Amino acid sequence: MRVGVLTGGGDAPGLNPAIKGLVYRGSRLGLDVFGLFDGWRSLLNPLPDVLPLKRETVRRWDRDGGTNLGSSRTNPFRQLMEDGCFQDRSAEVIENIERLGLDAVVVCGGEDTLGVAAKLAQSGVRVVGIPKTIDKDIAGTDYTLGFDTALRNISEVIERSRTPAGSHGWVQIVEVMGRHAGHLALWSGVAGQAHIILIPEHPFRYEHVFHLLKDRLGQPGLSRGPSQRPRYAVIVVAEGACAEDGEMVTIDDHHDNFGHVRLGGIGDVLAHRIASETPYESRAVILGHPQRGGAPSAIDRIMGLMFGARAAEAAADDEFGKMVSARGIAPACELSLVDISMALGKISLVDVDRHYDVDRYHLKNIGM
Protein backbone atom coordinates (compact mmCIF):
# COMPACT_ATOMS: atom_id res chain seq x y z
CA MET A 1 0.00 0.00 0.00
CA ARG A 2 1.34 3.44 -1.00
CA VAL A 3 0.56 5.99 1.72
CA GLY A 4 1.25 9.72 1.56
CA VAL A 5 1.73 11.80 4.69
CA LEU A 6 1.42 15.58 5.04
CA THR A 7 1.55 18.13 7.84
CA GLY A 8 -0.64 21.23 7.64
CA GLY A 9 -1.37 24.38 9.61
CA GLY A 10 0.99 25.68 12.28
CA ASP A 11 4.06 23.62 13.05
CA ALA A 12 4.11 21.77 16.35
CA PRO A 13 6.62 19.64 18.25
CA GLY A 14 5.61 16.01 17.87
CA LEU A 15 4.97 16.03 14.13
CA ASN A 16 8.32 14.51 13.22
CA PRO A 17 7.97 11.75 15.84
CA ALA A 18 4.52 11.00 14.35
CA ILE A 19 6.01 10.63 10.89
CA LYS A 20 8.70 8.34 12.28
CA GLY A 21 6.08 6.25 14.08
CA LEU A 22 4.08 5.98 10.86
CA VAL A 23 7.11 4.87 8.83
CA TYR A 24 8.47 2.44 11.41
CA ARG A 25 5.16 0.72 12.11
CA GLY A 26 4.14 0.93 8.46
CA SER A 27 7.31 -0.81 7.32
CA ARG A 28 6.23 -3.87 9.32
CA LEU A 29 2.72 -3.77 7.90
CA GLY A 30 3.62 -3.54 4.22
CA LEU A 31 3.17 0.22 3.79
CA ASP A 32 5.34 2.34 1.52
CA VAL A 33 5.21 5.87 2.95
CA PHE A 34 5.84 9.02 0.92
CA GLY A 35 6.26 12.52 2.32
CA LEU A 36 4.18 15.32 0.79
CA PHE A 37 5.70 18.76 1.23
CA ASP A 38 3.98 21.87 2.62
CA GLY A 39 0.58 20.51 3.59
CA TRP A 40 -2.32 20.48 1.14
CA ARG A 41 -0.32 22.69 -1.22
CA SER A 42 1.61 19.53 -2.18
CA LEU A 43 -1.47 18.11 -3.89
CA LEU A 44 -2.33 21.15 -5.99
CA ASN A 45 -1.04 21.66 -9.55
CA PRO A 46 1.74 21.80 -10.57
CA LEU A 47 2.39 18.53 -8.76
CA PRO A 48 5.72 18.59 -6.86
CA ASP A 49 8.02 15.71 -6.08
CA VAL A 50 7.40 13.42 -3.12
CA LEU A 51 9.94 12.07 -0.65
CA PRO A 52 10.13 8.30 -0.13
CA LEU A 53 10.33 7.77 3.62
CA LYS A 54 12.32 4.76 4.77
CA ARG A 55 13.32 3.79 8.26
CA GLU A 56 16.84 5.12 7.68
CA THR A 57 15.40 8.42 6.41
CA VAL A 58 13.43 9.18 9.56
CA ARG A 59 15.64 7.45 12.12
CA ARG A 60 16.56 10.70 13.89
CA TRP A 61 13.39 12.68 13.15
CA ASP A 62 11.82 12.14 16.57
CA ARG A 63 14.42 14.53 18.03
CA ASP A 64 13.41 17.42 15.74
CA GLY A 65 10.84 20.09 16.47
CA GLY A 66 8.61 21.56 13.79
CA THR A 67 7.98 19.48 10.70
CA ASN A 68 10.65 18.26 8.28
CA LEU A 69 7.99 18.02 5.56
CA GLY A 70 7.11 21.70 5.82
CA SER A 71 3.63 23.10 6.30
CA SER A 72 1.17 25.64 4.94
CA ARG A 73 -2.33 26.93 5.67
CA THR A 74 -3.56 25.92 2.22
CA ASN A 75 -7.29 25.27 1.94
CA PRO A 76 -7.99 23.50 -1.39
CA PHE A 77 -11.71 24.16 -0.96
CA ARG A 78 -11.11 27.93 -0.72
CA GLN A 79 -7.95 28.86 -2.57
CA LEU A 80 -7.23 32.56 -3.14
CA MET A 81 -6.43 33.19 -6.81
CA GLU A 82 -4.51 36.00 -8.49
CA ASP A 83 -7.73 37.81 -9.42
CA GLY A 84 -8.60 38.10 -5.72
CA CYS A 85 -11.40 35.53 -5.89
CA PHE A 86 -11.60 32.21 -4.07
CA GLN A 87 -11.79 28.96 -5.98
CA ASP A 88 -12.57 25.37 -5.03
CA ARG A 89 -9.56 23.32 -6.17
CA SER A 90 -10.34 20.15 -4.26
CA ALA A 91 -10.79 18.23 -7.52
CA GLU A 92 -7.06 18.77 -8.19
CA VAL A 93 -6.24 17.18 -4.86
CA ILE A 94 -8.27 14.07 -5.66
CA GLU A 95 -6.80 13.87 -9.16
CA ASN A 96 -3.22 14.22 -7.92
CA ILE A 97 -3.67 11.57 -5.24
CA GLU A 98 -4.57 9.22 -8.09
CA ARG A 99 -1.69 10.46 -10.29
CA LEU A 100 0.78 9.72 -7.47
CA GLY A 101 -0.67 6.26 -7.07
CA LEU A 102 -1.44 6.84 -3.41
CA ASP A 103 -3.84 4.40 -1.81
CA ALA A 104 -4.31 6.60 1.26
CA VAL A 105 -3.17 9.86 2.87
CA VAL A 106 -2.29 10.32 6.53
CA VAL A 107 -3.03 13.92 7.52
CA CYS A 108 -1.36 15.52 10.56
CA GLY A 109 -3.05 18.75 11.49
CA GLY A 110 -5.44 20.79 13.53
CA GLU A 111 -9.05 21.75 13.10
CA ASP A 112 -8.56 23.36 9.67
CA THR A 113 -6.27 20.74 8.12
CA LEU A 114 -8.32 17.84 9.47
CA GLY A 115 -11.49 19.63 8.38
CA VAL A 116 -10.22 19.51 4.79
CA ALA A 117 -9.46 15.81 5.25
CA ALA A 118 -13.01 15.22 6.56
CA LYS A 119 -14.51 16.89 3.48
CA LEU A 120 -12.27 14.88 1.15
CA ALA A 121 -13.28 11.70 2.97
CA GLN A 122 -16.88 12.48 2.06
CA SER A 123 -15.75 12.45 -1.58
CA GLY A 124 -14.19 9.01 -1.22
CA VAL A 125 -10.58 9.91 -0.44
CA ARG A 126 -9.05 7.37 1.95
CA VAL A 127 -7.65 9.43 4.82
CA VAL A 128 -6.46 8.88 8.38
CA GLY A 129 -6.02 11.88 10.68
CA ILE A 130 -3.48 12.60 13.43
CA PRO A 131 -4.50 15.46 15.78
CA LYS A 132 -1.93 18.22 16.14
CA THR A 133 -2.23 21.66 17.74
CA ILE A 134 -0.59 23.31 20.71
CA ASP A 135 -4.03 24.72 21.61
CA LYS A 136 -5.34 21.20 22.48
CA ASP A 137 -8.74 22.19 21.12
CA ILE A 138 -9.59 19.37 18.69
CA ALA A 139 -12.79 17.56 19.56
CA GLY A 140 -12.72 13.79 19.95
CA THR A 141 -9.34 13.46 21.68
CA ASP A 142 -7.88 14.34 25.07
CA TYR A 143 -4.42 15.08 23.65
CA THR A 144 -3.05 16.84 20.58
CA LEU A 145 0.58 16.88 19.52
CA GLY A 146 2.54 19.95 20.58
CA PHE A 147 0.59 20.89 23.71
CA ASP A 148 3.04 19.59 26.30
CA THR A 149 6.08 21.18 24.64
CA ALA A 150 4.34 24.54 24.30
CA LEU A 151 3.24 24.30 27.93
CA ARG A 152 6.86 23.74 28.94
CA ASN A 153 8.10 26.65 26.81
CA ILE A 154 5.50 29.09 28.13
CA SER A 155 6.06 28.08 31.76
CA GLU A 156 9.77 28.80 31.36
CA VAL A 157 9.06 32.28 29.96
CA ILE A 158 6.66 33.04 32.81
CA GLU A 159 9.32 31.99 35.30
CA ARG A 160 11.91 34.23 33.63
CA SER A 161 9.45 37.12 33.58
CA ARG A 162 9.31 37.12 37.36
CA THR A 163 12.84 38.45 37.82
CA PRO A 164 12.40 41.82 36.03
CA ALA A 165 8.79 42.14 37.23
CA GLY A 166 9.81 41.57 40.85
CA SER A 167 12.84 43.85 40.58
CA HIS A 168 10.86 46.79 39.19
CA GLY A 169 7.45 46.20 40.76
CA TRP A 170 5.64 45.62 37.45
CA VAL A 171 2.46 43.90 36.49
CA GLN A 172 3.83 41.55 33.86
CA ILE A 173 1.43 40.47 31.10
CA VAL A 174 2.30 37.28 29.18
CA GLU A 175 0.19 36.77 26.05
CA VAL A 176 0.03 33.19 24.76
CA MET A 177 -1.69 31.46 21.86
CA GLY A 178 -5.29 30.30 22.05
CA ARG A 179 -7.85 31.63 19.58
CA HIS A 180 -10.98 30.04 21.04
CA ALA A 181 -9.62 27.69 23.72
CA GLY A 182 -7.68 28.68 26.82
CA HIS A 183 -6.01 25.36 27.70
CA LEU A 184 -2.49 26.76 27.19
CA ALA A 185 -3.18 29.93 29.15
CA LEU A 186 -4.89 28.14 32.03
CA TRP A 187 -2.36 25.39 32.65
CA SER A 188 0.78 27.42 31.91
CA GLY A 189 -0.59 30.11 34.23
CA VAL A 190 -0.98 27.57 37.00
CA ALA A 191 2.47 26.09 36.35
CA GLY A 192 4.01 29.58 36.31
CA GLN A 193 2.05 30.71 39.39
CA ALA A 194 0.35 33.60 37.60
CA HIS A 195 -1.94 35.71 39.75
CA ILE A 196 -4.59 36.13 37.03
CA ILE A 197 -5.39 33.98 33.98
CA LEU A 198 -7.69 35.25 31.23
CA ILE A 199 -9.16 32.78 28.73
CA PRO A 200 -11.43 33.08 25.66
CA GLU A 201 -14.16 30.94 27.21
CA HIS A 202 -15.05 33.58 29.83
CA PRO A 203 -14.97 37.33 29.02
CA PHE A 204 -13.29 39.42 31.70
CA ARG A 205 -13.95 42.85 33.19
CA TYR A 206 -11.12 45.36 33.39
CA GLU A 207 -12.49 46.75 36.65
CA HIS A 208 -12.34 43.29 38.21
CA VAL A 209 -8.76 42.78 37.03
CA PHE A 210 -7.86 46.11 38.65
CA HIS A 211 -9.56 45.01 41.88
CA LEU A 212 -7.65 41.71 41.96
CA LEU A 213 -4.38 43.58 41.44
CA LYS A 214 -5.15 46.05 44.22
CA ASP A 215 -6.00 43.18 46.54
CA ARG A 216 -2.57 41.64 45.86
CA LEU A 217 -0.33 44.70 45.57
CA GLY A 218 -1.97 47.34 47.75
CA GLN A 219 -0.62 50.86 47.40
CA PRO A 220 2.65 51.14 45.44
CA GLY A 221 5.69 52.73 47.03
CA LEU A 222 5.14 51.45 50.56
CA SER A 223 8.05 49.77 52.32
CA ARG A 224 7.91 46.01 52.00
CA GLY A 225 9.63 43.42 54.16
CA PRO A 226 9.70 39.66 53.67
CA SER A 227 6.27 39.29 55.24
CA GLN A 228 4.65 42.19 53.42
CA ARG A 229 2.63 42.21 50.20
CA PRO A 230 4.40 41.10 46.97
CA ARG A 231 5.88 43.77 44.72
CA TYR A 232 4.63 42.41 41.41
CA ALA A 233 1.97 40.31 39.66
CA VAL A 234 1.93 38.10 36.57
CA ILE A 235 -1.09 37.88 34.29
CA VAL A 236 -1.33 35.21 31.58
CA VAL A 237 -3.81 36.02 28.82
CA ALA A 238 -4.80 33.97 25.78
CA GLU A 239 -4.70 35.86 22.47
CA GLY A 240 -8.43 35.22 21.99
CA ALA A 241 -9.49 36.52 25.40
CA CYS A 242 -11.65 39.61 25.37
CA ALA A 243 -13.42 41.96 27.74
CA GLU A 244 -17.18 41.80 28.28
CA ASP A 245 -17.61 45.06 26.40
CA GLY A 246 -15.00 44.42 23.70
CA GLU A 247 -14.01 42.22 20.80
CA MET A 248 -10.98 40.04 20.09
CA VAL A 249 -7.90 42.13 19.35
CA THR A 250 -6.35 41.51 15.94
CA ILE A 251 -3.05 42.43 14.32
CA ASP A 252 -4.73 43.40 11.03
CA ASP A 253 -7.91 42.69 9.08
CA HIS A 254 -6.35 40.12 6.74
CA HIS A 255 -8.11 36.74 6.58
CA ASP A 256 -6.37 33.50 5.65
CA ASN A 257 -7.85 30.81 3.39
CA PHE A 258 -9.77 29.38 6.33
CA GLY A 259 -11.33 32.77 7.12
CA HIS A 260 -9.24 33.44 10.24
CA VAL A 261 -7.81 36.82 11.20
CA ARG A 262 -4.44 37.09 12.92
CA LEU A 263 -4.98 37.60 16.63
CA GLY A 264 -2.55 39.40 18.88
CA GLY A 265 -2.29 42.50 21.01
CA ILE A 266 -4.70 41.90 23.89
CA GLY A 267 -1.65 41.82 26.19
CA ASP A 268 -0.59 45.30 25.08
CA VAL A 269 -4.14 46.62 25.44
CA LEU A 270 -4.38 45.20 28.96
CA ALA A 271 -0.97 46.57 29.96
CA HIS A 272 -1.93 50.02 28.69
CA ARG A 273 -5.23 49.98 30.60
CA ILE A 274 -3.48 48.92 33.81
CA ALA A 275 -0.81 51.60 33.44
CA SER A 276 -3.31 54.36 32.67
CA GLU A 277 -6.13 53.43 35.07
CA THR A 278 -4.27 52.06 38.11
CA PRO A 279 -1.19 53.18 40.08
CA TYR A 280 0.82 50.17 38.84
CA GLU A 281 3.40 50.00 36.07
CA SER A 282 2.76 47.26 33.53
CA ARG A 283 4.67 45.53 30.74
CA ALA A 284 3.53 43.03 28.12
CA VAL A 285 5.28 40.31 26.19
CA ILE A 286 3.71 38.44 23.26
CA LEU A 287 5.33 35.04 22.97
CA GLY A 288 4.22 34.33 19.42
CA HIS A 289 5.64 31.45 17.44
CA PRO A 290 8.63 30.61 19.70
CA GLN A 291 6.21 29.10 22.22
CA ARG A 292 5.77 26.15 19.84
CA GLY A 293 9.44 25.96 18.90
CA GLY A 294 12.31 23.74 19.96
CA ALA A 295 12.69 20.01 20.35
CA PRO A 296 9.60 18.04 21.42
CA SER A 297 9.18 17.18 25.06
CA ALA A 298 9.27 13.56 26.22
CA ILE A 299 5.45 13.47 26.18
CA ASP A 300 5.25 14.78 22.61
CA ARG A 301 7.94 12.35 21.40
CA ILE A 302 6.09 9.41 22.89
CA MET A 303 2.64 10.55 21.79
CA GLY A 304 3.89 11.34 18.29
CA LEU A 305 5.38 7.87 17.90
CA MET A 306 2.18 6.28 19.23
CA PHE A 307 -0.12 8.39 17.06
CA GLY A 308 1.94 7.61 13.95
CA ALA A 309 2.03 3.89 14.66
CA ARG A 310 -1.74 3.80 15.26
CA ALA A 311 -2.34 5.66 11.99
CA ALA A 312 -0.25 3.04 10.15
CA GLU A 313 -2.36 0.27 11.67
CA ALA A 314 -5.56 2.07 10.62
CA ALA A 315 -4.33 2.37 7.02
CA ALA A 316 -3.24 -1.28 6.91
CA ASP A 317 -6.64 -2.36 8.24
CA ASP A 318 -8.56 -0.18 5.73
CA GLU A 319 -10.03 1.93 8.54
CA PHE A 320 -10.35 5.20 6.68
CA GLY A 321 -12.25 8.37 7.42
CA LYS A 322 -10.91 8.11 10.96
CA MET A 323 -8.76 10.15 13.31
CA VAL A 324 -6.46 8.75 15.99
CA SER A 325 -7.82 9.64 19.42
CA ALA A 326 -6.17 9.54 22.85
CA ARG A 327 -8.30 9.14 25.95
CA GLY A 328 -6.81 9.50 29.40
CA ILE A 329 -3.64 11.10 30.73
CA ALA A 330 -0.74 11.09 28.24
CA PRO A 331 1.31 9.06 27.66
CA ALA A 332 -0.44 6.28 29.61
CA CYS A 333 -3.62 6.67 27.60
CA GLU A 334 -5.83 4.55 25.40
CA LEU A 335 -5.59 5.07 21.65
CA SER A 336 -8.60 4.48 19.45
CA LEU A 337 -10.11 5.70 16.19
CA VAL A 338 -12.98 8.18 15.92
CA ASP A 339 -14.78 9.54 12.90
CA ILE A 340 -12.68 12.32 11.39
CA SER A 341 -15.82 14.42 10.98
CA MET A 342 -15.51 15.15 14.72
CA ALA A 343 -12.74 17.60 13.79
CA LEU A 344 -15.00 19.47 11.37
CA GLY A 345 -16.40 22.63 12.93
CA LYS A 346 -16.03 21.43 16.50
CA ILE A 347 -13.49 22.42 19.15
CA SER A 348 -12.67 21.34 22.68
CA LEU A 349 -12.90 24.23 25.15
CA VAL A 350 -11.91 24.69 28.77
CA ASP A 351 -14.69 23.39 31.02
CA VAL A 352 -15.32 26.66 32.82
CA ASP A 353 -17.75 25.19 35.34
CA ARG A 354 -15.25 22.50 36.33
CA HIS A 355 -11.86 24.19 36.06
CA TYR A 356 -12.14 27.99 35.99
CA ASP A 357 -12.89 30.30 38.91
CA VAL A 358 -14.83 33.13 37.27
CA ASP A 359 -14.45 35.35 40.36
CA ARG A 360 -10.72 34.82 40.82
CA TYR A 361 -9.86 34.47 37.10
CA HIS A 362 -7.83 31.40 37.99
CA LEU A 363 -7.99 27.64 38.25
CA LYS A 364 -10.64 26.47 40.68
CA ASN A 365 -9.55 25.13 44.07
CA ILE A 366 -6.10 26.77 43.90
CA GLY A 367 -5.55 29.03 46.90
CA MET A 368 -3.40 31.74 45.32
C-alpha positions in Angstrom: 0.0 0.0 0.0 1.3 3.4 -1.0 0.6 6.0 1.7 1.3 9.7 1.6 1.7 11.8 4.7 1.4 15.6 5.0 1.5 18.1 7.8 -0.6 21.2 7.6 -1.4 24.4 9.6 1.0 25.7 12.3 4.1 23.6 13.0 4.1 21.8 16.4 6.6 19.6 18.3 5.6 16.0 17.9 5.0 16.0 14.1 8.3 14.5 13.2 8.0 11.7 15.8 4.5 11.0 14.4 6.0 10.6 10.9 8.7 8.3 12.3 6.1 6.2 14.1 4.1 6.0 10.9 7.1 4.9 8.8 8.5 2.4 11.4 5.2 0.7 12.1 4.1 0.9 8.5 7.3 -0.8 7.3 6.2 -3.9 9.3 2.7 -3.8 7.9 3.6 -3.5 4.2 3.2 0.2 3.8 5.3 2.3 1.5 5.2 5.9 3.0 5.8 9.0 0.9 6.3 12.5 2.3 4.2 15.3 0.8 5.7 18.8 1.2 4.0 21.9 2.6 0.6 20.5 3.6 -2.3 20.5 1.1 -0.3 22.7 -1.2 1.6 19.5 -2.2 -1.5 18.1 -3.9 -2.3 21.1 -6.0 -1.0 21.7 -9.5 1.7 21.8 -10.6 2.4 18.5 -8.8 5.7 18.6 -6.9 8.0 15.7 -6.1 7.4 13.4 -3.1 9.9 12.1 -0.7 10.1 8.3 -0.1 10.3 7.8 3.6 12.3 4.8 4.8 13.3 3.8 8.3 16.8 5.1 7.7 15.4 8.4 6.4 13.4 9.2 9.6 15.6 7.4 12.1 16.6 10.7 13.9 13.4 12.7 13.2 11.8 12.1 16.6 14.4 14.5 18.0 13.4 17.4 15.7 10.8 20.1 16.5 8.6 21.6 13.8 8.0 19.5 10.7 10.6 18.3 8.3 8.0 18.0 5.6 7.1 21.7 5.8 3.6 23.1 6.3 1.2 25.6 4.9 -2.3 26.9 5.7 -3.6 25.9 2.2 -7.3 25.3 1.9 -8.0 23.5 -1.4 -11.7 24.2 -1.0 -11.1 27.9 -0.7 -7.9 28.9 -2.6 -7.2 32.6 -3.1 -6.4 33.2 -6.8 -4.5 36.0 -8.5 -7.7 37.8 -9.4 -8.6 38.1 -5.7 -11.4 35.5 -5.9 -11.6 32.2 -4.1 -11.8 29.0 -6.0 -12.6 25.4 -5.0 -9.6 23.3 -6.2 -10.3 20.2 -4.3 -10.8 18.2 -7.5 -7.1 18.8 -8.2 -6.2 17.2 -4.9 -8.3 14.1 -5.7 -6.8 13.9 -9.2 -3.2 14.2 -7.9 -3.7 11.6 -5.2 -4.6 9.2 -8.1 -1.7 10.5 -10.3 0.8 9.7 -7.5 -0.7 6.3 -7.1 -1.4 6.8 -3.4 -3.8 4.4 -1.8 -4.3 6.6 1.3 -3.2 9.9 2.9 -2.3 10.3 6.5 -3.0 13.9 7.5 -1.4 15.5 10.6 -3.0 18.8 11.5 -5.4 20.8 13.5 -9.1 21.8 13.1 -8.6 23.4 9.7 -6.3 20.7 8.1 -8.3 17.8 9.5 -11.5 19.6 8.4 -10.2 19.5 4.8 -9.5 15.8 5.3 -13.0 15.2 6.6 -14.5 16.9 3.5 -12.3 14.9 1.2 -13.3 11.7 3.0 -16.9 12.5 2.1 -15.7 12.4 -1.6 -14.2 9.0 -1.2 -10.6 9.9 -0.4 -9.1 7.4 2.0 -7.7 9.4 4.8 -6.5 8.9 8.4 -6.0 11.9 10.7 -3.5 12.6 13.4 -4.5 15.5 15.8 -1.9 18.2 16.1 -2.2 21.7 17.7 -0.6 23.3 20.7 -4.0 24.7 21.6 -5.3 21.2 22.5 -8.7 22.2 21.1 -9.6 19.4 18.7 -12.8 17.6 19.6 -12.7 13.8 20.0 -9.3 13.5 21.7 -7.9 14.3 25.1 -4.4 15.1 23.7 -3.1 16.8 20.6 0.6 16.9 19.5 2.5 19.9 20.6 0.6 20.9 23.7 3.0 19.6 26.3 6.1 21.2 24.6 4.3 24.5 24.3 3.2 24.3 27.9 6.9 23.7 28.9 8.1 26.7 26.8 5.5 29.1 28.1 6.1 28.1 31.8 9.8 28.8 31.4 9.1 32.3 30.0 6.7 33.0 32.8 9.3 32.0 35.3 11.9 34.2 33.6 9.4 37.1 33.6 9.3 37.1 37.4 12.8 38.5 37.8 12.4 41.8 36.0 8.8 42.1 37.2 9.8 41.6 40.8 12.8 43.9 40.6 10.9 46.8 39.2 7.5 46.2 40.8 5.6 45.6 37.5 2.5 43.9 36.5 3.8 41.6 33.9 1.4 40.5 31.1 2.3 37.3 29.2 0.2 36.8 26.1 0.0 33.2 24.8 -1.7 31.5 21.9 -5.3 30.3 22.0 -7.9 31.6 19.6 -11.0 30.0 21.0 -9.6 27.7 23.7 -7.7 28.7 26.8 -6.0 25.4 27.7 -2.5 26.8 27.2 -3.2 29.9 29.1 -4.9 28.1 32.0 -2.4 25.4 32.7 0.8 27.4 31.9 -0.6 30.1 34.2 -1.0 27.6 37.0 2.5 26.1 36.3 4.0 29.6 36.3 2.0 30.7 39.4 0.4 33.6 37.6 -1.9 35.7 39.7 -4.6 36.1 37.0 -5.4 34.0 34.0 -7.7 35.3 31.2 -9.2 32.8 28.7 -11.4 33.1 25.7 -14.2 30.9 27.2 -15.0 33.6 29.8 -15.0 37.3 29.0 -13.3 39.4 31.7 -13.9 42.9 33.2 -11.1 45.4 33.4 -12.5 46.7 36.6 -12.3 43.3 38.2 -8.8 42.8 37.0 -7.9 46.1 38.7 -9.6 45.0 41.9 -7.6 41.7 42.0 -4.4 43.6 41.4 -5.1 46.1 44.2 -6.0 43.2 46.5 -2.6 41.6 45.9 -0.3 44.7 45.6 -2.0 47.3 47.7 -0.6 50.9 47.4 2.7 51.1 45.4 5.7 52.7 47.0 5.1 51.4 50.6 8.1 49.8 52.3 7.9 46.0 52.0 9.6 43.4 54.2 9.7 39.7 53.7 6.3 39.3 55.2 4.6 42.2 53.4 2.6 42.2 50.2 4.4 41.1 47.0 5.9 43.8 44.7 4.6 42.4 41.4 2.0 40.3 39.7 1.9 38.1 36.6 -1.1 37.9 34.3 -1.3 35.2 31.6 -3.8 36.0 28.8 -4.8 34.0 25.8 -4.7 35.9 22.5 -8.4 35.2 22.0 -9.5 36.5 25.4 -11.7 39.6 25.4 -13.4 42.0 27.7 -17.2 41.8 28.3 -17.6 45.1 26.4 -15.0 44.4 23.7 -14.0 42.2 20.8 -11.0 40.0 20.1 -7.9 42.1 19.3 -6.4 41.5 15.9 -3.1 42.4 14.3 -4.7 43.4 11.0 -7.9 42.7 9.1 -6.3 40.1 6.7 -8.1 36.7 6.6 -6.4 33.5 5.7 -7.8 30.8 3.4 -9.8 29.4 6.3 -11.3 32.8 7.1 -9.2 33.4 10.2 -7.8 36.8 11.2 -4.4 37.1 12.9 -5.0 37.6 16.6 -2.5 39.4 18.9 -2.3 42.5 21.0 -4.7 41.9 23.9 -1.7 41.8 26.2 -0.6 45.3 25.1 -4.1 46.6 25.4 -4.4 45.2 29.0 -1.0 46.6 30.0 -1.9 50.0 28.7 -5.2 50.0 30.6 -3.5 48.9 33.8 -0.8 51.6 33.4 -3.3 54.4 32.7 -6.1 53.4 35.1 -4.3 52.1 38.1 -1.2 53.2 40.1 0.8 50.2 38.8 3.4 50.0 36.1 2.8 47.3 33.5 4.7 45.5 30.7 3.5 43.0 28.1 5.3 40.3 26.2 3.7 38.4 23.3 5.3 35.0 23.0 4.2 34.3 19.4 5.6 31.4 17.4 8.6 30.6 19.7 6.2 29.1 22.2 5.8 26.2 19.8 9.4 26.0 18.9 12.3 23.7 20.0 12.7 20.0 20.4 9.6 18.0 21.4 9.2 17.2 25.1 9.3 13.6 26.2 5.5 13.5 26.2 5.3 14.8 22.6 7.9 12.4 21.4 6.1 9.4 22.9 2.6 10.6 21.8 3.9 11.3 18.3 5.4 7.9 17.9 2.2 6.3 19.2 -0.1 8.4 17.1 1.9 7.6 14.0 2.0 3.9 14.7 -1.7 3.8 15.3 -2.3 5.7 12.0 -0.2 3.0 10.2 -2.4 0.3 11.7 -5.6 2.1 10.6 -4.3 2.4 7.0 -3.2 -1.3 6.9 -6.6 -2.4 8.2 -8.6 -0.2 5.7 -10.0 1.9 8.5 -10.3 5.2 6.7 -12.2 8.4 7.4 -10.9 8.1 11.0 -8.8 10.1 13.3 -6.5 8.8 16.0 -7.8 9.6 19.4 -6.2 9.5 22.9 -8.3 9.1 25.9 -6.8 9.5 29.4 -3.6 11.1 30.7 -0.7 11.1 28.2 1.3 9.1 27.7 -0.4 6.3 29.6 -3.6 6.7 27.6 -5.8 4.6 25.4 -5.6 5.1 21.7 -8.6 4.5 19.4 -10.1 5.7 16.2 -13.0 8.2 15.9 -14.8 9.5 12.9 -12.7 12.3 11.4 -15.8 14.4 11.0 -15.5 15.2 14.7 -12.7 17.6 13.8 -15.0 19.5 11.4 -16.4 22.6 12.9 -16.0 21.4 16.5 -13.5 22.4 19.1 -12.7 21.3 22.7 -12.9 24.2 25.1 -11.9 24.7 28.8 -14.7 23.4 31.0 -15.3 26.7 32.8 -17.7 25.2 35.3 -15.2 22.5 36.3 -11.9 24.2 36.1 -12.1 28.0 36.0 -12.9 30.3 38.9 -14.8 33.1 37.3 -14.4 35.3 40.4 -10.7 34.8 40.8 -9.9 34.5 37.1 -7.8 31.4 38.0 -8.0 27.6 38.2 -10.6 26.5 40.7 -9.6 25.1 44.1 -6.1 26.8 43.9 -5.5 29.0 46.9 -3.4 31.7 45.3 
